[in-house]
Amino acid sequence: MCHDRSSYETKQFQRAINYPINNLKFLKNVSIHYHKNFFQTRTITPIKCTICFLWNIVDTFVYAIIPFLIILTSSIIIIIKIYERRRSMANSGGKCHINRRIISSQDNSSILLIVINCLFLIMTGPFNMNLIIQSISNYFFSKSSSIKIFLQLNQFLRLIQNSYHALSFIFYCVIGNKFRSSALSLCRLTYSKSFQVIFGHQQIQTSIILRCLERKRIQSLIPATTSTSTDSDNKPISNSLNTNLSIRKSYITYGSVQKRVKILHTAV
């Protein structure tokens, strides 16, 4: 008689050898475990993690709720100050053109603060609340079905949160006029600075070449100008000397004649 247990073990061994080899193409990412029939299967009990539950709550308060409360309180204070200033302007004197311009700019800033706070709460709050609900469900119910339900929702809410962080600058530019103008001026300044840095070296080289060419041209013109200037200067000098000598001679002869005449006249 053959032993049933040994025959069963040999069959299981043959199946373990043949089955993965035959279906190797279809089972690349699947791990197959073979167990004997006399081993007792152990039930896997889920581990209750209290640290994850507390960390999700702390992360939600630190990352979403506390920053939202700080921004909300500061925006409320700013809006109250704007309202008080508008009242003081209206009570002091009528609304002139300058006061209207100031009030419109203040209204734009208050609208910017309110919209940014609402966007922050809408786009970052649901992800943290989902983490709290997921940790509570894992802590109390310990069901794998609840984890599967929250996986896709968790990814979607994380995408919304990251999109807020990526698009916050665009939100400020679209809503705030002053922020948009300052951002445009900053972009223009950086563009001009980068253009100067890139093309500055080439401009320096061209300026040096132009200066060298100008110096050579000036040096080539200097001998001709000096020769013409010396010829023109020599002629008037000789003419002036001749005229001065002739004038001096006539003056001397005339004076000597007059002196002789006077001396003879006194002798008679």
Backbone as CSV, one residue per row, in Angstrom:
resi,resn,N_x,N_y,N_z,CA_x,CA_y,CA_z,C_x,C_y,C_z
1,MET,0.852,-1.211,0.000,0.000,0.000,0.000,0.876,1.246,0.000
2,CYS,0.438,2.159,-0.753,1.162,3.429,-0.785,0.630,4.358,0.278
3,HIS,1.513,5.221,0.707,1.157,6.152,1.763,0.481,7.373,1.146
4,ASP,-0.674,7.681,1.698,-1.463,8.792,1.119,-0.768,10.145,1.283
5,ARG,-0.145,10.294,2.455,0.468,11.600,2.710,1.668,11.814,1.803
6,SER,2.461,10.743,1.602,3.633,10.899,0.737,3.216,11.127,-0.707
7,SER,2.186,10.413,-1.141,1.718,10.653,-2.508,1.164,12.060,-2.681
8,TYR,0.480,12.581,-1.677,-0.049,13.950,-1.760,1.088,14.974,-1.800
9,GLU,2.128,14.737,-1.011,3.264,15.646,-0.981,3.999,15.651,-2.316
10,THR,4.132,14.430,-2.909,4.800,14.390,-4.214,3.978,15.096,-5.276
11,LYS,2.666,14.967,-5.220,1.815,15.686,-6.167,1.923,17.202,-6.000
12,GLN,1.970,17.657,-4.735,2.106,19.086,-4.479,3.458,19.600,-4.971
13,PHE,4.485,18.766,-4.803,5.811,19.146,-5.271,5.849,19.231,-6.795
14,GLN,5.208,18.275,-7.452,5.153,18.329,-8.906,4.378,19.547,-9.404
15,ARG,3.278,19.856,-8.748,2.520,21.034,-9.119,3.335,22.309,-8.894
16,ALA,4.086,22.375,-7.807,4.902,23.558,-7.509,5.993,23.759,-8.531
17,ILE,6.484,22.651,-9.103,7.528,22.759,-10.119,6.953,23.101,-11.484
18,ASN,5.895,22.425,-11.836,5.354,22.563,-13.192,4.512,23.819,-13.391
19,TYR,3.755,24.210,-12.391,2.793,25.299,-12.583,3.458,26.643,-12.858
20,PRO,4.465,27.092,-12.097,5.086,28.377,-12.421,5.846,28.368,-13.730
21,ILE,6.385,27.185,-14.116,7.129,27.127,-15.379,6.185,27.244,-16.567
22,ASN,5.058,26.601,-16.480,4.102,26.652,-17.589,3.475,28.033,-17.742
23,ASN,3.215,28.709,-16.643,2.549,30.009,-16.671,3.500,31.138,-16.255
24,LEU,4.712,31.053,-16.742,5.705,32.052,-16.350,5.406,33.423,-16.945
25,LYS,4.813,33.442,-18.154,4.526,34.712,-18.803,3.399,35.469,-18.109
26,PHE,2.479,34.736,-17.527,1.311,35.375,-16.911,1.504,35.673,-15.437
27,LEU,2.568,35.143,-14.828,2.733,35.280,-13.387,4.065,35.941,-13.048
28,LYS,4.358,37.034,-13.712,5.623,37.719,-13.436,5.571,38.470,-12.116
29,ASN,4.428,39.086,-11.822,4.310,39.909,-10.630,3.471,39.260,-9.528
30,VAL,3.234,37.952,-9.631,2.412,37.245,-8.652,3.302,36.277,-7.890
31,SER,3.210,36.313,-6.582,3.971,35.396,-5.738,3.032,34.295,-5.236
32,ILE,3.382,33.064,-5.521,2.546,31.907,-5.164,3.193,31.208,-3.983
33,HIS,2.408,30.938,-2.963,2.874,30.234,-1.764,2.151,28.890,-1.674
34,TYR,2.926,27.816,-1.535,2.377,26.469,-1.402,2.488,26.044,0.056
35,HIS,1.366,25.546,0.576,1.315,25.073,1.960,0.820,23.628,1.984
36,LYS,1.297,22.912,2.959,0.818,21.549,3.168,-0.530,21.580,3.871
37,ASN,-1.248,20.502,3.690,-2.613,20.487,4.194,-2.694,20.335,5.701
38,PHE,-1.632,19.832,6.315,-1.703,19.649,7.758,-1.238,20.887,8.527
39,PHE,-0.742,21.960,7.797,-0.406,23.211,8.480,-1.686,24.011,8.708
40,GLN,-1.787,24.634,9.835,-2.933,25.473,10.124,-2.704,26.875,9.557
41,THR,-3.694,27.376,8.838,-3.600,28.732,8.279,-3.836,29.758,9.379
42,ARG,-2.910,30.742,9.434,-3.001,31.774,10.469,-3.759,32.969,9.918
43,THR,-4.692,33.449,10.651,-5.443,34.652,10.259,-4.611,35.895,10.583
44,ILE,-4.518,36.759,9.594,-3.738,37.993,9.760,-4.628,39.039,10.406
45,THR,-4.233,39.481,11.582,-5.003,40.503,12.300,-4.412,41.871,11.994
46,PRO,-5.215,42.844,11.648,-4.697,44.183,11.372,-4.195,44.859,12.633
47,ILE,-3.115,45.572,12.488,-2.486,46.259,13.615,-3.077,47.655,13.742
48,LYS,-3.510,48.015,14.895,-4.078,49.330,15.156,-2.933,50.303,15.452
49,CYS,-2.794,51.279,14.581,-1.688,52.225,14.723,-2.227,53.531,15.290
50,THR,-1.964,53.772,16.532,-2.416,55.020,17.162,-1.526,56.197,16.788
51,ILE,-0.263,55.904,16.420,0.657,56.992,16.062,0.214,57.657,14.773
52,CYS,-0.225,56.871,13.776,-0.700,57.436,12.515,-1.934,58.278,12.732
53,PHE,-2.824,57.811,13.598,-4.046,58.562,13.886,-3.721,59.917,14.512
54,LEU,-2.828,59.930,15.474,-2.452,61.196,16.111,-1.669,62.088,15.163
55,TRP,-0.828,61.482,14.331,-0.047,62.289,13.398,-0.926,62.967,12.358
56,ASN,-1.960,62.287,11.877,-2.873,62.906,10.924,-3.609,64.097,11.537
57,ILE,-3.988,63.960,12.805,-4.665,65.076,13.478,-3.713,66.247,13.665
58,VAL,-2.477,65.960,14.108,-1.495,67.039,14.303,-1.155,67.704,12.975
59,ASP,-0.990,66.898,11.925,-0.671,67.443,10.606,-1.800,68.326,10.090
60,THR,-3.034,67.921,10.333,-4.177,68.721,9.888,-4.228,70.055,10.608
61,PHE,-3.997,70.045,11.906,-4.042,71.304,12.659,-2.877,72.213,12.289
62,VAL,-1.686,71.642,12.160,-0.496,72.463,11.900,-0.475,72.966,10.473
63,TYR,-0.908,72.132,9.538,-0.750,72.457,8.118,-1.943,73.186,7.529
64,ALA,-3.159,72.927,8.043,-4.358,73.497,7.419,-5.128,74.432,8.342
65,ILE,-5.471,73.956,9.534,-6.409,74.713,10.367,-5.745,75.937,10.976
66,ILE,-4.561,75.780,11.583,-3.895,76.913,12.237,-3.487,77.987,11.230
67,PRO,-2.869,77.655,10.061,-2.593,78.720,9.083,-3.841,79.420,8.576
68,PHE,-4.940,78.654,8.406,-6.179,79.285,7.954,-6.706,80.275,9.003
69,LEU,-6.649,79.905,10.280,-7.115,80.809,11.325,-6.251,82.060,11.414
70,ILE,-4.933,81.901,11.255,-4.047,83.069,11.301,-4.341,84.011,10.139
71,ILE,-4.474,83.453,8.930,-4.750,84.290,7.754,-6.123,84.929,7.863
72,LEU,-7.090,84.187,8.397,-8.444,84.723,8.517,-8.502,85.876,9.506
73,THR,-7.867,85.725,10.664,-7.873,86.802,11.660,-7.140,88.038,11.156
74,SER,-5.999,87.831,10.490,-5.259,88.984,9.964,-6.051,89.696,8.870
75,SER,-6.741,88.946,8.014,-7.541,89.587,6.970,-8.732,90.334,7.553
76,ILE,-9.340,89.781,8.617,-10.445,90.489,9.265,-9.961,91.799,9.875
77,ILE,-8.792,91.774,10.493,-8.239,93.010,11.076,-7.974,94.040,9.984
78,ILE,-7.424,93.595,8.853,-7.136,94.526,7.756,-8.417,95.115,7.180
79,ILE,-9.454,94.293,7.043,-10.725,94.788,6.504,-11.370,95.790,7.465
80,ILE,-11.275,95.539,8.768,-11.816,96.494,9.749,-11.074,97.814,9.688
81,LYS,-9.748,97.767,9.556,-8.963,98.999,9.446,-9.320,99.775,8.177
82,ILE,-9.538,99.061,7.092,-9.922,99.727,5.838,-11.279,100.397,5.983
83,TYR,-12.217,99.717,6.639,-13.547,100.293,6.834,-13.485,101.537,7.716
84,GLU,-12.683,101.479,8.786,-12.547,102.653,9.654,-11.906,103.820,8.923
85,ARG,-10.910,103.566,8.101,-10.274,104.639,7.347,-11.237,105.252,6.336
86,ARG,-12.059,104.427,5.721,-13.029,104.956,4.763,-14.053,105.847,5.470
87,ARG,-14.463,105.426,6.643,-15.403,106.257,7.403,-14.796,107.581,7.807
88,SER,-13.540,107.565,8.221,-12.874,108.814,8.604,-12.721,109.740,7.416
89,MET,-12.421,109.192,6.229,-12.329,110.017,5.028,-13.678,110.622,4.649
90,ALA,-14.740,109.829,4.790,-16.067,110.333,4.445,-16.538,111.400,5.427
91,ASN,-16.169,111.275,6.712,-16.587,112.261,7.700,-15.778,113.546,7.623
92,SER,-14.492,113.438,7.274,-13.634,114.632,7.227,-14.021,115.568,6.099
93,GLY,-14.286,115.078,4.958,-14.648,115.903,3.805,-15.250,115.045,2.728
94,GLY,-15.805,115.622,1.711,-16.443,114.851,0.654,-15.479,113.896,-0.012
95,LYS,-16.008,113.062,-0.843,-15.204,112.087,-1.573,-14.662,112.735,-2.836
96,CYS,-13.434,113.124,-2.791,-12.804,113.696,-3.974,-12.245,112.579,-4.844
97,HIS,-11.569,112.983,-5.902,-11.052,111.990,-6.863,-9.948,111.142,-6.248
98,ILE,-9.119,111.753,-5.421,-8.015,111.007,-4.785,-8.559,110.008,-3.782
99,ASN,-9.575,110.420,-3.001,-10.147,109.499,-2.020,-10.818,108.309,-2.692
100,ARG,-11.477,108.538,-3.816,-12.080,107.425,-4.539,-11.038,106.441,-5.043
101,ARG,-9.912,106.974,-5.521,-8.850,106.090,-5.990,-8.279,105.253,-4.849
102,ILE,-8.091,105.871,-3.685,-7.563,105.137,-2.526,-8.543,104.070,-2.074
103,ILE,-9.842,104.432,-2.048,-10.863,103.483,-1.599,-10.965,102.297,-2.551
104,SER,-10.863,102.542,-3.857,-10.927,101.443,-4.830,-9.749,100.486,-4.686
105,SER,-8.553,101.032,-4.434,-7.386,100.164,-4.222,-7.526,99.353,-2.949
106,GLN,-8.088,99.961,-1.898,-8.312,99.227,-0.654,-9.356,98.129,-0.826
107,ASP,-10.401,98.417,-1.612,-11.400,97.386,-1.893,-10.791,96.197,-2.635
108,ASN,-9.901,96.484,-3.574,-9.248,95.398,-4.317,-8.399,94.529,-3.406
109,SER,-7.693,95.156,-2.450,-6.868,94.383,-1.523,-7.724,93.526,-0.597
110,SER,-8.861,94.070,-0.130,-9.734,93.281,0.740,-10.352,92.104,-0.006
111,ILE,-10.747,92.316,-1.269,-11.279,91.215,-2.081,-10.210,90.152,-2.302
112,LEU,-8.981,90.582,-2.534,-7.878,89.636,-2.710,-7.696,88.762,-1.473
113,LEU,-7.728,89.369,-0.295,-7.548,88.604,0.935,-8.672,87.596,1.142
114,ILE,-9.906,88.018,0.900,-11.036,87.119,1.115,-10.986,85.930,0.153
115,VAL,-10.696,86.197,-1.109,-10.676,85.122,-2.106,-9.544,84.132,-1.832
116,ILE,-8.357,84.642,-1.452,-7.228,83.744,-1.179,-7.504,82.879,0.042
117,ASN,-8.150,83.435,1.068,-8.495,82.636,2.241,-9.495,81.536,1.902
118,CYS,-10.490,81.881,1.107,-11.474,80.868,0.715,-10.836,79.767,-0.124
119,LEU,-9.956,80.143,-1.048,-9.277,79.134,-1.861,-8.381,78.234,-1.016
120,PHE,-7.718,78.832,-0.033,-6.865,78.040,0.853,-7.680,77.013,1.620
121,LEU,-8.842,77.425,2.144,-9.680,76.504,2.908,-10.286,75.427,2.016
122,ILE,-10.735,75.802,0.811,-11.415,74.851,-0.073,-10.448,73.821,-0.629
123,MET,-9.221,74.225,-0.953,-8.305,73.344,-1.671,-7.342,72.577,-0.768
124,THR,-7.149,73.006,0.469,-6.252,72.279,1.372,-6.971,71.584,2.516
125,GLY,-8.165,72.041,2.864,-8.878,71.438,3.985,-9.389,70.030,3.745
126,PRO,-10.001,69.720,2.584,-10.566,68.375,2.386,-9.550,67.244,2.473
127,PHE,-8.323,67.487,2.016,-7.321,66.416,2.077,-6.994,66.068,3.521
128,ASN,-6.833,67.067,4.367,-6.526,66.794,5.765,-7.713,66.174,6.503
129,MET,-8.911,66.625,6.177,-10.084,66.002,6.777,-10.233,64.543,6.338
130,ASN,-9.874,64.274,5.100,-9.910,62.891,4.632,-8.914,62.023,5.389
131,LEU,-7.741,62.584,5.686,-6.768,61.817,6.465,-7.301,61.493,7.862
132,ILE,-7.999,62.457,8.471,-8.551,62.205,9.810,-9.624,61.127,9.757
133,ILE,-10.524,61.217,8.761,-11.595,60.222,8.643,-11.019,58.843,8.350
134,GLN,-9.998,58.787,7.506,-9.376,57.510,7.173,-8.704,56.886,8.389
135,SER,-8.017,57.716,9.183,-7.364,57.187,10.383,-8.388,56.735,11.422
136,ILE,-9.514,57.450,11.521,-10.560,57.029,12.464,-11.173,55.698,12.034
137,SER,-11.443,55.564,10.733,-12.035,54.318,10.239,-11.085,53.139,10.413
138,ASN,-9.790,53.374,10.208,-8.822,52.293,10.420,-8.683,51.946,11.901
139,TYR,-8.846,52.944,12.750,-8.638,52.710,14.183,-9.820,51.981,14.818
140,PHE,-11.038,52.316,14.393,-12.216,51.730,15.035,-12.734,50.493,14.302
141,PHE,-12.769,50.553,12.975,-13.399,49.465,12.234,-12.391,48.408,11.782
142,SER,-11.202,48.842,11.380,-10.123,47.937,10.957,-10.551,47.073,9.774
143,LYS,-11.143,47.693,8.786,-11.583,46.988,7.586,-10.734,47.410,6.400
144,SER,-10.380,46.454,5.583,-9.602,46.755,4.383,-10.460,47.429,3.315
145,SER,-11.772,47.209,3.364,-12.662,47.836,2.379,-12.686,49.350,2.524
146,SER,-12.614,49.825,3.765,-12.586,51.279,3.979,-11.318,51.901,3.427
147,ILE,-10.196,51.179,3.523,-8.937,51.683,2.974,-9.021,51.773,1.459
148,LYS,-9.627,50.760,0.820,-9.761,50.785,-0.634,-10.668,51.906,-1.108
149,ILE,-11.683,52.215,-0.307,-12.596,53.296,-0.688,-11.887,54.641,-0.674
150,PHE,-11.008,54.859,0.316,-10.365,56.161,0.475,-9.130,56.353,-0.397
151,LEU,-8.676,55.313,-1.105,-7.437,55.453,-1.875,-7.588,56.448,-3.020
152,GLN,-8.614,56.266,-3.856,-8.803,57.164,-5.000,-9.168,58.580,-4.550
153,LEU,-9.990,58.674,-3.519,-10.351,59.987,-2.989,-9.140,60.701,-2.406
154,ASN,-8.265,59.931,-1.770,-7.047,60.508,-1.200,-6.145,61.064,-2.290
155,GLN,-5.979,60.357,-3.385,-5.152,60.834,-4.492,-5.748,62.089,-5.133
156,PHE,-7.074,62.097,-5.290,-7.733,63.252,-5.901,-7.578,64.504,-5.032
157,LEU,-7.766,64.359,-3.733,-7.648,65.511,-2.833,-6.204,65.979,-2.693
158,ARG,-5.266,65.061,-2.754,-3.857,65.448,-2.732,-3.491,66.238,-3.991
159,LEU,-4.076,65.845,-5.119,-3.851,66.588,-6.356,-4.397,68.012,-6.261
160,ILE,-5.558,68.179,-5.639,-6.129,69.523,-5.463,-5.248,70.364,-4.548
161,GLN,-4.736,69.769,-3.491,-3.871,70.503,-2.568,-2.578,70.949,-3.244
162,ASN,-1.958,70.063,-3.998,-0.726,70.430,-4.707,-0.979,71.458,-5.800
163,SER,-2.171,71.389,-6.413,-2.501,72.398,-7.428,-2.670,73.769,-6.811
164,TYR,-3.167,73.851,-5.576,-3.247,75.167,-4.902,-1.860,75.741,-4.685
165,HIS,-0.933,74.921,-4.204,0.426,75.407,-3.978,1.107,75.809,-5.284
166,ALA,0.768,75.117,-6.369,1.382,75.445,-7.657,0.758,76.674,-8.299
167,LEU,-0.539,76.908,-8.059,-1.260,77.987,-8.729,-1.518,79.199,-7.844
168,SER,-0.964,79.238,-6.651,-1.216,80.380,-5.764,-0.654,81.680,-6.340
169,PHE,0.509,81.609,-6.982,1.086,82.807,-7.600,0.187,83.337,-8.722
170,ILE,-0.396,82.416,-9.499,-1.297,82.830,-10.578,-2.570,83.434,-10.003
171,PHE,-3.055,82.897,-8.880,-4.230,83.472,-8.240,-3.969,84.909,-7.804
172,TYR,-2.800,85.146,-7.202,-2.457,86.506,-6.786,-2.368,87.445,-7.991
173,CYS,-1.791,86.956,-9.087,-1.654,87.813,-10.278,-3.000,88.124,-10.922
174,VAL,-3.923,87.165,-10.909,-5.222,87.378,-11.549,-6.089,88.315,-10.714
175,ILE,-6.073,88.157,-9.391,-6.982,88.917,-8.537,-6.414,90.290,-8.193
176,GLY,-5.134,90.375,-7.840,-4.547,91.633,-7.371,-3.928,92.444,-8.491
177,ASN,-4.371,93.705,-8.632,-3.816,94.568,-9.676,-2.391,95.017,-9.344
178,LYS,-2.176,95.424,-8.093,-0.840,95.878,-7.695,0.166,94.734,-7.749
179,PHE,-0.273,93.569,-7.291,0.623,92.407,-7.337,0.974,92.064,-8.772
180,ARG,0.017,92.161,-9.673,0.272,91.860,-11.084,1.236,92.856,-11.706
181,SER,1.043,94.155,-11.401,1.936,95.172,-11.963,3.350,95.040,-11.417
182,SER,3.460,94.752,-10.106,4.795,94.574,-9.525,5.474,93.315,-10.064
183,ALA,4.693,92.268,-10.313,5.269,91.044,-10.892,5.751,91.285,-12.314
184,LEU,4.982,92.067,-13.086,5.406,92.384,-14.450,6.677,93.230,-14.461
185,SER,6.743,94.225,-13.555,7.956,95.048,-13.490,9.165,94.230,-13.065
186,LEU,8.950,93.290,-12.146,10.056,92.427,-11.721,10.519,91.526,-12.853
187,CYS,9.577,91.005,-13.637,9.957,90.167,-14.783,10.715,90.975,-15.835
188,ARG,10.277,92.218,-16.069,10.993,93.063,-17.023,12.406,93.372,-16.543
189,LEU,12.537,93.639,-15.246,13.860,93.942,-14.697,14.793,92.752,-14.821
190,THR,14.301,91.569,-14.482,15.150,90.375,-14.588,15.495,90.073,-16.045
191,TYR,14.542,90.323,-16.956,14.816,90.081,-18.378,15.889,91.035,-18.898
192,SER,15.790,92.312,-18.505,16.801,93.276,-18.958,18.170,92.966,-18.361
193,LYS,18.194,92.569,-17.082,19.471,92.226,-16.453,20.100,91.008,-17.108
194,SER,19.286,89.996,-17.384,19.828,88.813,-18.053,20.305,89.142,-19.467
195,PHE,19.581,90.031,-20.167,20.001,90.440,-21.503,21.337,91.178,-21.448
196,GLN,21.503,92.037,-20.440,22.776,92.746,-20.299,23.910,91.800,-19.956
197,VAL,23.629,90.817,-19.108,24.683,89.869,-18.737,25.098,89.014,-19.929
198,ILE,24.107,88.596,-20.744,24.425,87.716,-21.882,25.164,88.479,-22.972
199,PHE,24.633,89.675,-23.344,25.190,90.418,-24.460,26.174,91.511,-24.031
200,GLY,26.451,91.612,-22.734,27.387,92.635,-22.272,28.811,92.373,-22.726
201,HIS,29.209,91.111,-22.701,30.569,90.766,-23.106,30.797,91.073,-24.583
202,GLN,29.800,90.780,-25.401,29.930,91.074,-26.827,29.983,92.580,-27.077
203,GLN,29.186,93.355,-26.343,29.215,94.805,-26.499,30.558,95.387,-26.081
204,ILE,31.157,94.831,-25.024,32.474,95.313,-24.587,33.508,95.056,-25.663
205,GLN,33.469,93.886,-26.276,34.429,93.581,-27.341,34.248,94.509,-28.534
206,THR,33.013,94.759,-28.943,32.768,95.650,-30.086,33.180,97.077,-29.781
207,SER,32.937,97.529,-28.536,33.342,98.886,-28.170,34.856,99.033,-28.173
208,ILE,35.569,98.007,-27.728,37.034,98.063,-27.748,37.541,98.125,-29.178
209,ILE,36.941,97.344,-30.074,37.365,97.369,-31.483,37.089,98.723,-32.109
210,LEU,35.918,99.306,-31.818,35.598,100.626,-32.370,36.548,101.701,-31.853
211,ARG,36.911,101.636,-30.599,37.860,102.617,-30.045,39.225,102.496,-30.705
212,CYS,39.665,101.275,-30.942,40.958,101.092,-31.614,40.927,101.649,-33.027
213,LEU,39.830,101.444,-33.736,39.722,101.990,-35.090,39.690,103.516,-35.083
214,GLU,39.009,104.098,-34.111,38.970,105.559,-34.014,40.347,106.130,-33.701
215,ARG,41.085,105.479,-32.834,42.441,105.962,-32.525,43.345,105.895,-33.744
216,LYS,43.243,104.784,-34.506,44.067,104.694,-35.717,43.692,105.782,-36.721
217,ARG,42.407,106.072,-36.865,41.988,107.115,-37.802,42.474,108.485,-37.360
218,ILE,42.425,108.742,-36.050,42.899,110.030,-35.530,44.400,110.160,-35.711
219,GLN,45.135,109.080,-35.461,46.581,109.132,-35.643,46.976,109.334,-37.102
220,SER,46.191,108.792,-38.033,46.484,109.007,-39.457,46.178,110.436,-39.886
221,LEU,45.255,111.100,-39.247,44.917,112.480,-39.594,45.829,113.494,-38.940
222,ILE,46.537,113.171,-37.888,47.363,114.155,-37.147,48.529,114.688,-37.970
223,PRO,49.345,113.935,-38.762,50.481,114.512,-39.512,50.050,115.506,-40.571
224,ALA,48.973,115.262,-41.286,48.511,116.198,-42.315,48.082,117.511,-41.701
225,THR,47.391,117.461,-40.614,46.927,118.691,-39.969,48.085,119.485,-39.400
226,THR,49.116,118.806,-38.868,50.271,119.513,-38.311,51.077,120.195,-39.396
227,SER,51.233,119.536,-40.572,52.012,120.138,-41.657,51.311,121.369,-42.208
228,THR,50.042,121.304,-42.415,49.292,122.467,-42.918,49.285,123.589,-41.918
229,SER,49.215,123.236,-40.654,49.188,124.272,-39.620,50.541,124.968,-39.512
230,THR,51.647,124.261,-39.684,52.976,124.891,-39.590,53.217,125.815,-40.771
231,ASP,52.797,125.404,-41.991,52.966,126.278,-43.157,52.146,127.543,-43.037
232,SER,50.935,127.394,-42.592,50.076,128.581,-42.457,50.536,129.480,-41.341
233,ASP,51.188,128.912,-40.338,51.653,129.738,-39.212,52.932,130.465,-39.551
234,ASN,53.791,129.891,-40.417,55.058,130.535,-40.750,54.846,131.777,-41.601
235,LYS,53.880,131.743,-42.514,53.644,132.878,-43.392,53.210,134.119,-42.640
236,PRO,52.281,134.120,-41.826,51.927,135.354,-41.108,53.007,135.844,-40.186
237,ILE,53.830,134.911,-39.655,54.901,135.378,-38.762,55.917,136.193,-39.538
238,SER,56.320,135.722,-40.749,57.297,136.469,-41.564,56.713,137.797,-42.024
239,ASN,55.473,137.782,-42.444,54.832,139.024,-42.858,54.771,140.029,-41.732
240,SER,54.448,139.536,-40.539,54.342,140.443,-39.393,55.702,141.024,-39.019
241,LEU,56.738,140.193,-39.166,58.075,140.719,-38.864,58.476,141.802,-39.840
242,ASN,58.196,141.599,-41.140,58.545,142.606,-42.145,57.790,143.907,-41.918
243,THR,56.533,143.812,-41.623,55.749,145.033,-41.383,56.228,145.763,-40.156
244,ASN,56.581,145.028,-39.113,57.063,145.681,-37.894,58.395,146.365,-38.124
245,LEU,59.254,145.723,-38.907,60.550,146.340,-39.166,60.402,147.598,-40.001
246,SER,59.528,147.565,-40.995,59.340,148.760,-41.828,58.753,149.896,-41.023
247,ILE,57.835,149.568,-40.164,57.233,150.633,-39.338,58.263,151.223,-38.401
248,ARG,59.064,150.377,-37.799,60.067,150.878,-36.863,61.109,151.735,-37.578
249,LYS,61.508,151.339,-38.809,62.511,152.134,-39.535,61.982,153.512,-39.886
250,SER,60.792,153.565,-40.410,60.227,154.871,-40.777,60.065,155.745,-39.559
251,TYR,59.667,155.157,-38.458,59.495,155.943,-37.253,60.831,156.477,-36.742
252,ILE,61.871,155.686,-36.859,63.191,156.144,-36.376,63.724,157.255,-37.253
253,THR,63.630,157.124,-38.556,64.157,158.160,-39.453,63.395,159.466,-39.288
254,TYR,62.113,159.341,-39.127,61.311,160.541,-38.971,61.644,161.232,-37.661
255,GLY,61.846,160.478,-36.650,62.163,161.084,-35.361,63.546,161.702,-35.369
256,SER,64.514,161.084,-36.029,65.872,161.650,-36.068,65.911,162.929,-36.856
257,VAL,65.150,163.020,-37.934,65.112,164.248,-38.729,64.519,165.361,-37.920
258,GLN,63.455,165.079,-37.219,62.838,166.118,-36.431,63.765,166.611,-35.328
259,LYS,64.481,165.713,-34.708,65.399,166.112,-33.649,66.507,167.004,-34.203
260,ARG,67.056,166.700,-35.395,68.101,167.515,-35.977,67.588,168.906,-36.335
261,VAL,66.411,168.961,-36.834,65.844,170.261,-37.199,65.689,171.126,-35.970
262,LYS,65.241,170.543,-34.913,65.066,171.319,-33.690,66.387,171.794,-33.133
263,ILE,67.395,171.010,-33.247,68.703,171.418,-32.713,69.274,172.562,-33.517
264,LEU,69.173,172.556,-34.842,69.669,173.637,-35.688,68.903,174.921,-35.439
265,HIS,67.647,174.798,-35.221,66.843,175.984,-35.003,67.230,176.690,-33.724
266,THR,67.549,175.987,-32.721,67.943,176.611,-31.462,69.328,177.237,-31.567
267,ALA,70.187,176.683,-32.382,71.531,177.260,-32.530,71.462,178.622,-33.201
268,VAL,70.649,178.906,-34.164,70.525,180.197,-34.818,69.948,181.181,-33.838
